[in-house]
Amino acid sequence: MQSEMDLTQIRAQFPALDTHVYGKQLVYLDNAATAQRPLSVTELASRLALEENANIHRAVHHLAALATDRYEGTREKVRAFLNARESAEIVFTSGATAAANLVAFSFGEAFVHEGDEVVVSVAEHHSNIVPWQMLCARKGASLKVLETDEKGLLQPDALEKCISERTKIVAISHISNVLGLVNPIKQLVQKAHQFGVPVLVDGAQGIVHEQVDVQELDCDFYLFSGHKLYAATGTGVLYGKREWLDRMPPFMGGGEMIHTVRFSGTTYAPLPQKFEAGTQNFNAVPTLVPAIDLVLAFRSSEAVIREQKAILDYVLSAFSADDRIVLYGHAPEVKIPLFSFAVKGAHHEDLALILDKMGVAVRSGQMCAEPLMDHLGVSGLLRASFAPYNTLEEARYFVQCLNKAMDMLI
């Protein structure tokens, strides 16, 4: 896709956007959960399954060589996308959840002991909370919680107060999937590093909306899922600094992650294979390549940039003018076009069901962030999350439909 493509041409790459539900044109606003996939991704996945389907790294026949080259070429593509130092620092997983569990287990086995502490934020997705809880329960460690400021942002000064001499790692999100605010990750990492504490960044939302340079951020781990980035489901990336990955034990045992296997003892493969046990998802991982190309095209498209800014300004203005709506995460200067909100006197699920009948797909509920919901004092919220293929016209239709739904319920 070329940067000069207009929004009509961009949308043509996503067949799902032409779907009709209940006789209405679909307006898909659940992109923070899963983005729609372009033809470049679905066609590649189909071609790989039909024409290049063979186990990677092991056999010497032609199909295996093709599959291996494409898989490892994808690793280099991701390395360049993140500006990692070397491709060995890129580990493929089944998603952000698997990547977080990998680090929580392997880092925890190597470095966390009884009485130690792990810091997470109140605004984390369950996938960046529960693995650390499991680690702490297993090791007799404690979980400490970093709260947000009044806007919903994480702040370095508050982080400093959470860190002690027993803190072993900080795990925080680049962008909250609920609040939609870009946290000052570079400054947070710098603060943690002043105390010698490594930082894991959940980039499931950050990778979609921000240009990520892991060397500039200086984070120790960065992880994300492919399915939010227009790639196939069941794909994910863990970036880790070699200095940590080399010292961490494998997460799973099996084929591919070994060097030699003897009953007297087994030795492990070098990075990154040490963390990629078993048959990998070689039909899906290469879809990260066209997905990354798409992201880069979006970032260089003036039409996309203008439309996203217009959507953000329009929805913020519409919500601010309606005293029935309570928006959470209100810092326009660092906000992405993701809006989580409550409507006074109406249940979020009722609103979502009515919007669905009008063709508008939004998320309702706790959004895998129950501790944050408790912190905000709500049982759940409604979330509309926009992607670069969404239009200002769709944003207007969403607000129009939301007004109708509110009038029906209040």
C-alpha positions, -999 to +999 in steps of 0.1 A: +000+000+000+013+034-010+012+064+013-007+085-014-037+061-012-068+078+000-091+064+027-114+048+000-085+029-014-073+019+021-107+006+031-109-014-001-080-035+014-103-046+043-132-067+030-148-069+065-155-032+064-181-039+036-201-062+059-237-054+068-253-063+101-290-061+107-293-044+073-269-017+083-234-009+071-209-022+097-190+005+116-163-015+133-150+003+164-136-026+184-101-023+170-084-022+204-095-058+208-088-071+173-081-051+141-096-063+108-071-079+084-062-066+049-060-087+018-022-086+019-023-105+051-051-130+043-038-138+009-003-144+023-016-166+050-035-187+025-006-190+001+017-201+029-007-228+040-012-240+005+022-236-011+049-233+016+036-256+044+066-273+060+084-273+094+110-247+097+147-250+107+148-288+107+145-304+072+168-297+042+141-301+015+130-272-006+096-264+011+113-264+045+140-240+032+113-216+018+094-217+051+125-211+072+137-182+051+103-165+052+100-171+090+135-157+097+130-129+073+100-119+093+122-118+124+146-094+107+116-073+096+104-070+132+139-063+144+141-033+120+105-022+129+114-020+166+151-010+160+163-038+182+201-044+182+199-079+167+174-104+155+183-127+183+165-103+206+131-110+188+112-140+201+080-151+184+050-161+206+013-167+202+005-132+214+011-106+240-003-128+267+021-156+259+050-131+258+041-117+293+038-152+307+072-161+292+089-132+309+070-136+342+080-173+344+115-172+330+127-139+345+110-149+378+128-182+379+161-165+375+158-133+395+128-133+418+129-148+453+110-148+485+104-113+499+111-096+465+087-072+448+072-068+414+056-035+403+026-033+380+002-004+374-035-002+382-043+003+346-029-030+333-046-055+311-051-088+330-024-103+309+001-080+325-012-086+360-021-123+365+012-138+353+030-116+379+005-126+406+012-162+397+049-156+399+046-139+433+025-167+447+050-192+435+080-174+448+066-158+480+071-123+465+048-092+467+030-074+440+030-036+443+006-013+424+015+019+407-015+042+404-022+068+377-025+105+381-058+123+379-057+122+341-050+085+340-013+087+332+016+069+349+042+092+363+079+087+371+077+103+405+049+080+416+069+050+402+099+060+424+078+058+455+068+022+445+104+010+441+124-004+469+157-023+473+136-055+468+120-045+435+130-069+407+110-057+377+084-031+367+057-042+342+036-014+327+016-006+295+027+018+268-009+027+262-038+015+284-064-004+265-091+014+286-078+049+290-061+053+256-034+076+269+003+074+258+023+069+290+058+086+293+075+053+289+110+066+282+109+087+315+094+058+334+122+035+322+148+060+331+134+063+366+134+025+371+169+022+357+182+048+382+175+021+408+188-008+387+153-022+380+144-036+345+112-026+328+087-047+307+064-027+285+031-041+273+029-026+238-003-043+226-018-008+220+015+011+218+028-007+188-003+002+168-004+040+176+032+049+183+065+046+165+085+023+188+123+024+191+133+000+218+168+013+219+156+049+224+131+038+250+158+016+266+131-008+279+143-042+288+113-061+273+086-050+249+058-072+238+028-071+214+002-092+196-001-095+158-039-095+157-041-059+169-016-049+142-036-063+112-016-096+112-030-131+117-042-142+151-019-165+171+011-143+164+030-122+189+064-107+196+086-104+226+116-081+224+141-086+252+176-073+257+201-100+252+216-094+286+184-106+301+173-133+277+207-150+279+204-153+317+167-165+317+159-202+316+136-216+289+099-211+294+089-245+277+108-276+268+106-296+236+118-296+201+137-266+185+148-251+219+175-277+225+211-280+215+217-316+227+194-339+246+209-367+267+194-385+297+225-373+315+215-337+308+202-314+281+217-282+267+197-254+251+198-237+218+210-201+215+187-171+213+160-168+201+153-205+196+158-211+233+123-196+238+106-210+208+099-246+217+079-269+194+065-264+159+061-227+154+032-209+137+050-206+105+019-201+083+009-171+104+041-154+117+051-141+083+019-121+080+036-096+103+055-085+073+026-071+052+010-059+085+041-039+094+043-025+058+007-014+063+014+003+096+044+022+080+021+033+051-005+046+076+022+065+095+034+082+063-001+090+049-012+126+054-048+116+047-048+090+075-031+114+099-056+142+092-086+118+095-074+103+128-069+138+143-103+149+131-119+118+146-102+124+180-112+161+180-147+154+170-155+127+195-138+146+224-158+176+215-191+157+213-185+139+246-175+171+264-207+188+252-229+160+266-232+159+304-247+124+303-213+110+292-184+104+316-151+099+296-122+081+313-087+090+302-090+127+292-056+141+282-061+152+246-024+159+240-014+123+245-047+105+236-052+080+208-087+077+192-099+053+219-128+063+241-139+045+272-169+060+288-200+056+310-234+070+304-253+082+335-284+062+340-277+036+314-259+002+315-230-002+292-241-035+278-276-022+270-260+006+250-237-018+232-266-040+222-286-011+208-256+002+189-250-032+175-285-032+160-276+001+143-245-015+128-219-001+153-196-026+169-181-014+202-168-031+233-186-032+266-177-046+300-145-046+320-122-049+290-098-073+308-090-046+333-111-054+363-087-038+389-089-005+369-127-007+369-127-011+406-103+019+409-126+040+387-156+029+407-175+014+378-188-021+369-179-017+333-176+008+305-183+012+268-153+015+245-151+028+209-116+024+194-108+037+160-082+024+135-067+042+105-093+027+082-121+044+101-135+077+089-148+109+104-182+100+088-182+068+108-174+088+140-203+110+133-226+081+127-214+065+160-222+097+180-256+099+163-264+063+171-251+068+207-275+097+211-304+076+199-294+048+223-291+072+252-325+087+244-340+053+245-326+043+278-326+075+299 
